[in-house]
Amino acid sequence: MRGNIGSTLRELRKASGKEAKAVARSAAMSPSKLSRIETGKIAPTAMDVDRILTAIGVSDEVRAGLVETARREVTEATAWRLCRRSGFHLHQEAIRAVEAETVVQRVFQPSCIPGLCQTPEYVRAILSTKGLTEEVLSRTIGARLQRQAVLFEPAKSFRHLITESVLRWRLTSPPEMAVQLDRLIALSRLPNVWIGVVPLSIPMIEVPSSSFVVYDNRLVIVEIPHSEITTSEPKDVELYRERFHRFELTALAGNTMREMVGAIRDEFLREQEIVQE
């Protein structure tokens, strides 16, 4: 069946009249990878298939069917060690390709500031724990920062939901944390960006265990400690949309959220002033 998916993708690409290089470029993958997928030498993930079909330009029905087939054929778990081997910056580019075709993105993050909202210093602090060389680290930071341009596309909508603990995790120095929280406040004022904070003071409706991202109604990426899981199964997507909605109902947003974030930012600034005295 692996070859069948590949051959189907090849036939659809040829029927569209698009060259392999153009499709690979739009799908944020190398031409050699696309060739290996089309010839059945490697099994495409659901995300691979989604990006290829988006680049080709097929109906939602055709895309949903093939993405589901790919999901069933392979285990949709990409171990972080494989990302390290192939290049974290390439992984960032793959996600950017998905974001480019997404109208509404929902992010639930109980661990850190969402990637599209991170400052360069915050990105470095997170990625520095992954054992990357300085060259790879710099390329990956650059790739993540390039993704952030999508926030300023008015036709897209972003709903980012974080827990209060994320604002307080000391992933970098107090002044850098203050800058990061300032950026969060600034981005929350964009008309197409909604940022909510689930406060620690409210009763928990459920355990905020894993972070996840929902892309429209078609794809979910869930992060767990050792890997990233991708699913396009409609029931799974709906499960995570409902989970997002439940936490969303408990979140602070707008000026109330900005007041909370601002107060925590000021705590970091006061801490730095005490150190300097």
C-alpha positions as CSV (number, residue, x, y, z in Angstrom):
1,M,0.0,0.0,0.0
2,R,3.0,2.3,0.6
3,G,3.7,2.3,-3.1
4,N,0.1,2.8,-3.9
5,I,0.0,6.1,-2.0
6,G,3.2,7.2,-3.6
7,S,2.0,6.3,-7.1
8,T,-1.3,8.0,-6.4
9,L,0.5,11.2,-5.4
10,R,2.6,11.0,-8.5
11,E,-0.4,10.6,-10.7
12,L,-2.2,13.5,-9.1
13,R,0.9,15.7,-9.5
14,K,1.3,14.8,-13.2
15,A,-2.4,15.3,-13.8
16,S,-2.1,18.8,-12.3
17,G,0.7,19.6,-14.7
18,K,3.1,20.6,-11.9
19,E,6.7,19.7,-11.9
20,A,8.1,17.7,-9.0
21,K,10.6,20.4,-8.0
22,A,7.8,23.0,-7.7
23,V,5.6,20.7,-5.6
24,A,8.5,19.8,-3.4
25,R,9.4,23.4,-2.9
26,S,5.8,24.3,-2.0
27,A,5.6,21.3,0.4
28,A,8.8,22.3,2.1
29,M,10.6,19.1,1.3
30,S,13.5,18.2,-0.9
31,P,12.9,16.9,-4.4
32,S,14.7,13.7,-3.4
33,K,12.3,13.0,-0.6
34,L,9.3,13.6,-2.8
35,S,10.8,11.2,-5.3
36,R,11.2,8.5,-2.6
37,I,7.6,9.0,-1.5
38,E,6.3,8.8,-5.1
39,T,8.3,5.6,-5.8
40,G,7.2,3.9,-2.6
41,K,10.7,3.9,-1.1
42,I,9.6,5.6,2.1
43,A,6.2,5.9,3.7
44,P,4.8,9.4,3.9
45,T,3.4,10.7,7.1
46,A,0.0,12.3,7.3
47,M,1.7,15.7,7.4
48,D,3.8,14.8,4.3
49,V,0.7,13.8,2.3
50,D,-1.3,16.9,3.5
51,R,1.5,19.2,2.4
52,I,2.0,17.5,-1.0
53,L,-1.7,17.5,-1.8
54,T,-2.0,21.2,-0.8
55,A,0.9,22.0,-3.1
56,I,-0.7,20.0,-5.9
57,G,-4.1,21.5,-5.3
58,V,-6.8,18.8,-4.9
59,S,-10.3,18.8,-3.5
60,D,-10.8,18.6,0.3
61,E,-12.4,15.2,-0.2
62,V,-9.5,13.7,-2.0
63,R,-7.0,15.2,0.5
64,A,-8.9,13.9,3.5
65,G,-9.1,10.4,2.0
66,L,-5.4,10.1,1.2
67,V,-4.3,11.7,4.5
68,E,-6.3,9.2,6.4
69,T,-4.8,6.4,4.4
70,A,-1.3,7.6,5.3
71,R,-2.2,7.9,8.9
72,R,-3.4,4.3,9.1
73,E,-0.3,3.0,7.3
74,V,2.3,4.4,9.5
75,T,2.7,5.2,13.2
76,E,2.3,8.9,13.3
77,A,5.0,9.5,15.9
78,T,8.1,11.4,14.8
79,A,10.8,10.8,17.5
80,W,12.8,14.0,18.3
81,R,16.0,12.1,17.7
82,L,14.9,11.7,14.1
83,C,14.3,15.5,13.9
84,R,17.8,16.0,15.3
85,R,19.2,13.7,12.6
86,S,17.4,15.3,9.7
87,G,17.7,18.8,11.0
88,F,15.4,20.7,13.4
89,H,15.4,23.7,11.0
90,L,13.8,21.5,8.3
91,H,11.2,20.5,10.8
92,Q,10.4,24.2,11.4
93,E,10.1,24.7,7.6
94,A,7.7,21.7,7.4
95,I,5.5,23.3,10.1
96,R,5.6,26.6,8.3
97,A,4.3,25.0,5.2
98,V,1.3,23.6,7.2
99,E,0.7,27.0,8.8
100,A,0.7,28.7,5.4
101,E,-2.3,26.7,4.4
102,T,-4.2,27.1,7.7
103,V,-6.9,29.7,8.3
104,V,-7.5,29.1,12.0
105,Q,-4.8,27.8,14.3
106,R,-5.5,26.7,17.9
107,V,-2.6,26.2,20.2
108,F,-2.8,24.8,23.7
109,Q,0.5,25.1,25.6
110,P,1.0,24.2,29.3
111,S,4.8,24.0,29.0
112,C,6.2,27.1,27.3
113,I,5.3,30.2,25.3
114,P,3.9,29.1,21.8
115,G,6.6,29.1,19.1
116,L,5.0,31.8,17.0
117,C,5.1,34.2,20.1
118,Q,8.6,33.5,21.3
119,T,11.5,36.0,21.4
120,P,14.9,35.0,19.9
121,E,16.3,34.7,23.5
122,Y,13.4,32.5,24.5
123,V,13.8,30.3,21.5
124,R,17.5,29.8,22.2
125,A,16.8,28.9,25.8
126,I,14.4,26.2,24.8
127,L,16.5,24.7,21.9
128,S,19.7,24.8,23.9
129,T,18.5,21.8,25.9
130,K,18.4,19.6,22.8
131,G,22.2,19.2,22.3
132,L,22.4,21.0,19.0
133,T,25.7,22.4,17.6
134,E,25.9,26.2,17.5
135,E,25.4,26.2,13.7
136,V,22.3,24.0,13.8
137,L,21.0,26.0,16.8
138,S,21.3,29.3,14.9
139,R,19.7,27.8,11.7
140,T,16.8,26.4,13.8
141,I,16.3,29.7,15.7
142,G,16.2,31.5,12.3
143,A,13.7,29.1,10.9
144,R,11.4,29.4,13.9
145,L,11.5,33.2,13.8
146,Q,10.7,33.2,10.0
147,R,7.6,31.3,10.8
148,Q,6.3,34.2,13.0
149,A,5.7,36.4,9.9
150,V,2.4,34.4,9.4
151,L,1.0,36.2,12.5
152,F,0.7,39.4,10.5
153,E,-1.4,37.9,7.7
154,P,-4.9,39.4,8.5
155,A,-6.8,36.6,6.7
156,K,-5.5,34.1,9.3
157,S,-6.7,33.7,12.9
158,F,-4.6,32.5,15.8
159,R,-6.0,31.3,19.2
160,H,-3.2,30.7,21.6
161,L,-4.1,29.3,25.0
162,I,-1.5,28.9,27.8
163,T,-1.5,28.2,31.5
164,E,-0.4,30.7,34.0
165,S,2.5,28.5,34.9
166,V,4.0,29.1,31.4
167,L,4.3,32.8,32.3
168,R,6.3,31.9,35.4
169,W,8.7,29.1,34.2
170,R,12.2,30.6,34.4
171,L,13.4,29.3,31.1
172,T,15.7,32.3,30.7
173,S,16.9,35.3,32.8
174,P,14.5,37.6,34.5
175,P,15.0,40.5,32.1
176,E,14.7,38.2,29.1
177,M,11.5,36.8,30.6
178,A,10.2,40.3,31.0
179,V,10.9,41.0,27.3
180,Q,9.1,37.7,26.4
181,L,6.0,38.7,28.3
182,D,6.0,42.1,26.8
183,R,6.0,40.5,23.4
184,L,3.0,38.3,24.4
185,I,1.1,41.4,25.4
186,A,1.9,43.2,22.2
187,L,0.9,40.3,20.0
188,S,-2.4,40.0,21.9
189,R,-3.4,43.4,20.5
190,L,-3.3,42.2,16.9
191,P,-6.8,41.9,15.6
192,N,-6.3,38.3,14.4
193,V,-4.5,37.0,17.5
194,W,-6.3,35.9,20.6
195,I,-4.3,34.9,23.6
196,G,-5.9,33.4,26.7
197,V,-4.3,32.4,30.0
198,V,-5.7,29.7,32.3
199,P,-5.1,31.0,35.8
200,L,-3.7,28.8,38.6
201,S,-6.4,30.1,41.0
202,I,-9.3,28.3,39.3
203,P,-10.4,24.7,39.9
204,M,-8.9,22.5,37.2
205,I,-11.4,21.0,34.8
206,E,-8.9,18.4,33.7
207,V,-5.1,17.8,33.7
208,P,-3.3,20.0,31.2
209,S,-0.9,17.3,30.2
210,S,0.3,17.7,26.6
211,S,0.6,20.6,24.3
212,F,-1.1,20.4,21.0
213,V,-1.9,22.4,17.9
214,V,-5.1,22.2,15.8
215,Y,-4.9,23.3,12.2
216,D,-8.4,24.2,11.0
217,N,-10.5,21.0,11.1
218,R,-8.0,18.8,9.4
219,L,-4.9,18.2,11.4
220,V,-3.6,18.0,15.0
221,I,0.0,17.8,16.2
222,V,0.5,16.6,19.8
223,E,3.9,17.0,21.6
224,I,5.0,14.4,24.1
225,P,8.4,14.1,25.7
226,H,10.0,11.8,23.2
227,S,8.1,12.6,20.0
228,E,5.5,14.5,18.0
229,I,2.3,12.8,17.1
230,T,0.3,13.8,14.0
231,T,-3.3,12.8,13.4
232,S,-6.0,13.8,10.8
233,E,-8.6,11.4,12.1
234,P,-11.8,13.5,12.3
235,K,-12.7,12.0,15.7
236,D,-9.2,12.9,17.0
237,V,-9.4,16.4,15.6
238,E,-12.8,16.9,17.2
239,L,-11.5,15.6,20.5
240,Y,-8.7,18.2,20.6
241,R,-11.0,21.0,19.5
242,E,-13.4,20.1,22.3
243,R,-10.5,19.9,24.8
244,F,-9.3,23.3,23.6
245,H,-12.8,24.8,24.0
246,R,-13.1,23.5,27.6
247,F,-9.9,25.2,28.7
248,E,-10.8,28.3,26.6
249,L,-13.9,28.8,28.7
250,T,-11.7,29.1,31.9
251,A,-9.1,31.5,30.4
252,L,-8.5,35.2,31.0
253,A,-8.3,37.2,27.8
254,G,-8.2,40.8,26.6
255,N,-7.3,43.5,29.1
256,T,-7.7,41.1,32.1
257,M,-5.1,38.8,30.6
258,R,-2.8,41.7,29.8
259,E,-3.0,42.9,33.4
260,M,-2.0,39.5,34.7
261,V,0.9,39.1,32.2
262,G,2.0,42.7,32.9
263,A,2.0,42.0,36.7
264,I,4.2,38.9,36.3
265,R,6.5,40.8,33.9
266,D,6.9,43.5,36.6
267,E,7.8,40.8,39.1
268,F,10.7,39.7,36.8
269,L,11.8,43.4,36.5
270,R,11.8,44.0,40.2
271,E,13.8,40.8,40.7
272,Q,16.4,42.1,38.4
273,E,16.5,45.5,40.1
274,I,17.2,43.7,43.5
275,V,20.0,41.7,41.9
276,Q,21.6,44.9,40.6
277,E,21.4,46.8,43.9
